[in-house]
Amino acid sequence: MTPTTRKVLKILAHVAALVGLYLVIATAMFLGLQVGPLYGNIGLVVAVALVALYVYVGFVRK
């Protein structure tokens, strides 16, 4: 794999991860506002854990 292809795939992976995180946070907000505050709180805790995992895997650990 060429360095250019590898860089493009890395950028696409980051974009896909950010879109996934956005969907998780939007779902947590929907659950909190429409279904019940407890589900929203649980969803936000899961979202924060996923963001921390993304930062660790994507940037800290090399």
VOMIKE-588276 format. One line per field, with one value per residue: x, z, y of N, C-alpha, C in turn. Coordinates in pm, 1 decimal, padded with zeros to 6 digits. Example, Ala and Ser with C-alpha at 12.3 -4.5 7.8 and 13.67 -1.06 7.14 Angstrom:
n.xx: 01319.0,01285.0
n.zz: 00780.0,00708.0
n.yy: -00569.0,-00225.0
ca.xx: 01230.0,01367.0
ca.zz: 00780.0,00714.0
ca.yy: -00450.0,-00106.0
c.xx: 01320.0,01290.0
c.zz: 00780.0,00787.0
c.yy: -00330.0,00003.0
***
This chain:
n.xx: 00085.1,00056.7,00201.7,00030.6,-00222.3,-00255.8,-00270.6,-00506.5,-00694.1,-00669.4,-00767.0,-01030.6,-01115.4,-01110.7,-01307.0,-01531.2,-01543.0,-01598.1,-01849.7,-01996.2,-01971.7,-02112.7,-02370.4,-02419.1,-02419.8,-02633.4,-02842.9,-02839.4,-02914.6,-03173.4,-03294.1,-03278.5,-03433.8,-03682.4,-03761.6,-03678.5,-03514.4,-03325.2,-03241.0,-03118.9,-02905.4,-02760.7,-02697.7,-02535.3,-02318.0,-02219.6,-02154.0,-01951.0,-01759.4,-01704.5,-01597.6,-01367.0,-01234.8,-01195.9,-01021.9,-00804.6,-00730.3,-00705.0,-00524.1,-00350.1,-00231.5,00015.1
n.zz: 00000.0,-00085.0,00055.6,00020.9,-00025.8,00215.8,00389.0,00300.9,00359.7,00636.0,00702.3,00610.4,00787.3,01029.3,00976.0,00947.0,01207.4,01353.3,01249.6,01338.5,01616.9,01637.1,01572.0,01788.9,02001.9,01923.0,01935.0,02208.7,02306.9,02198.8,02334.2,02595.5,02585.4,02472.1,02556.6,02825.6,03108.9,03243.0,03051.2,02871.3,03025.3,03063.1,02795.8,02737.6,02904.7,02786.0,02537.8,02610.2,02698.7,02457.7,02308.8,02458.8,02414.7,02137.6,02121.9,02262.0,02110.0,01854.9,01873.7,02101.7,02152.1,01962.8
n.yy: -00117.5,00218.8,00519.4,00740.8,00627.8,00498.5,00718.4,00842.6,00641.5,00641.9,00896.0,00868.0,00669.9,00811.7,01004.3,00837.7,00733.6,00966.2,01035.5,00816.5,00857.8,01097.7,01008.0,00838.4,01022.0,01186.7,01003.8,00949.3,01199.4,01215.3,01000.8,01097.8,01330.4,01259.1,01000.6,00923.7,01066.7,00905.1,00714.1,00884.6,00981.0,00744.2,00691.8,00915.0,00866.0,00634.1,00746.7,00929.2,00748.3,00616.8,00829.0,00880.1,00636.3,00655.8,00877.0,00772.9,00539.6,00649.4,00865.5,00875.7,00619.9,00477.7
ca.xx: 00000.0,00138.4,00177.4,-00084.6,-00342.4,-00265.9,-00314.4,-00647.4,-00772.7,-00666.1,-00858.9,-01165.6,-01147.0,-01141.3,-01437.5,-01633.4,-01553.6,-01665.1,-01991.3,-02052.7,-01984.1,-02222.9,-02495.9,-02436.5,-02456.8,-02768.5,-02935.4,-02845.9,-02994.7,-03311.8,-03343.8,-03293.2,-03539.1,-03810.8,-03799.3,-03664.7,-03382.9,-03231.1,-03183.5,-03028.7,-02783.3,-02686.4,-02646.4,-02424.8,-02202.9,-02165.7,-02093.1,-01824.0,-01665.3,-01663.2,-01509.6,-01238.0,-01172.4,-01153.4,-00903.1,-00693.3,-00687.7,-00672.1,-00421.9,-00253.1,-00158.6,00069.1
ca.zz: 00000.0,-00093.7,00167.7,-00007.3,-00002.6,00360.7,00450.8,00265.1,00438.8,00775.4,00711.3,00597.9,00911.9,01128.8,00941.2,00980.8,01353.6,01399.7,01213.3,01433.3,01747.3,01626.5,01578.7,01926.9,02085.2,01883.5,01990.0,02354.0,02330.1,02170.7,02444.5,02713.4,02570.8,02430.9,02622.2,02970.3,03145.3,03279.9,02928.8,02817.2,03105.6,03027.8,02660.6,02739.9,02965.0,02679.8,02437.5,02664.1,02697.7,02319.3,02270.7,02523.4,02343.0,02008.0,02142.4,02301.6,01999.6,01736.1,01888.4,02209.6,02127.2,01824.8
ca.yy: 00000.0,00339.5,00612.8,00826.7,00547.1,00476.4,00844.0,00862.5,00546.4,00688.2,01009.3,00814.0,00600.8,00914.4,01061.8,00738.4,00726.9,01088.5,01024.4,00721.1,00924.0,01193.3,00933.1,00791.7,01137.4,01228.3,00904.6,00971.0,01319.4,01179.3,00919.2,01182.3,01430.8,01204.4,00875.2,00938.1,01121.4,00799.8,00658.8,00986.6,00980.8,00622.7,00713.1,01009.9,00797.6,00548.4,00834.0,00979.9,00635.7,00594.4,00939.5,00854.8,00525.8,00708.8,00960.2,00686.7,00453.8,00728.2,00967.3,00854.0,00495.3,00473.9
c.xx: 00089.9,00108.0,00055.6,-00215.1,-00364.5,-00317.4,-00462.7,-00735.5,-00777.9,-00763.7,-01003.8,-01208.6,-01182.2,-01277.9,-01549.9,-01652.3,-01626.5,-01814.3,-02060.6,-02071.1,-02097.2,-02357.5,-02523.0,-02481.8,-02598.0,-02873.5,-02951.0,-02930.4,-03142.8,-03371.5,-03369.0,-03409.6,-03676.6,-03855.6,-03794.3,-03524.5,-03280.1,-03164.1,-03087.0,-02898.1,-02697.0,-02623.9,-02529.0,-02300.1,-02137.0,-02095.2,-01959.3,-01718.9,-01615.7,-01571.8,-01371.5,-01163.4,-01120.6,-01026.0,-00783.0,-00640.0,-00639.1,-00553.6,-00313.9,-00166.7,-00112.5,00145.0
c.zz: 00000.0,00023.3,00145.1,00018.4,00146.0,00431.5,00423.4,00346.3,00585.9,00795.9,00702.1,00724.0,01022.3,01101.7,00977.7,01131.9,01407.8,01366.1,01308.3,01571.4,01747.0,01638.4,01719.6,02016.6,02051.6,01937.9,02140.3,02386.2,02303.9,02285.9,02568.7,02704.5,02543.6,02512.4,02772.9,03005.4,03182.0,03156.9,02863.5,02893.3,03075.0,02889.0,02657.6,02804.8,02861.8,02573.7,02485.2,02665.0,02555.6,02268.8,02332.6,02453.7,02207.4,02021.8,02177.5,02182.8,01881.5,01750.9,01991.4,02181.3,01982.2,01802.1
c.yy: 00124.1,00432.1,00702.3,00752.1,00524.9,00601.9,00869.9,00768.3,00586.6,00804.0,00961.1,00739.1,00700.2,00977.5,00966.2,00728.1,00849.9,01086.5,00927.6,00781.4,01026.2,01122.1,00881.6,00906.3,01185.5,01131.6,00922.0,01094.8,01291.8,01098.8,01004.4,01278.6,01370.6,01083.3,00891.0,00985.6,01013.9,00739.8,00758.5,00991.8,00858.8,00638.3,00809.3,00949.8,00706.1,00632.9,00888.6,00869.3,00607.9,00705.4,00920.2,00741.5,00571.6,00792.2,00873.1,00605.9,00538.2,00820.2,00935.3,00731.1,00492.7,00346.8
***
